[in-house]
C-alpha cells in the first residue's frame, strides 16, 4: 500500500530566467513530498549563473550529493538555511564573480 506522500506532486515555488551581467541567471525551486537524499528538507533546487555558455556559479541539491555549490570549477558543501537565504548567498556569489 502506498503512503499519502507517494501521491503528492512536487510544487513549483519559484522559477525565473533572466539576463544578468554578461550572462543569465536561472533559478528553479520546488517543494517536494519527500526530501532529496541526503538532504533533510522538502525542497529541490537549482540556481545557476552562466556566462558564455559556462557555469560560473551554481547551487543545487543533487540526489546523493546533498546541498552544495559550484564556484567556477570548484565544488563545496552548502549549509542550507531557507529558500530566502539560498537566494541571498547565491546572489552574493554572483556579485563577487562579476567584480
Secondary structure as GFF3:
##gff-version 3
##sequence-region A 1 99
A	DSSP	three_ten_helix	4	7	.	.	.	ID=ss1
A	DSSP	beta_strand	11	20	.	.	.	ID=ss2
A	DSSP	beta_strand	23	31	.	.	.	ID=ss3
A	DSSP	beta_strand	43	51	.	.	.	ID=ss4
A	DSSP	beta_strand	54	62	.	.	.	ID=ss5
A	DSSP	beta_strand	66	71	.	.	.	ID=ss6
A	DSSP	beta_strand	74	77	.	.	.	ID=ss7
A	DSSP	alpha_helix	83	97	.	.	.	ID=ss8
###
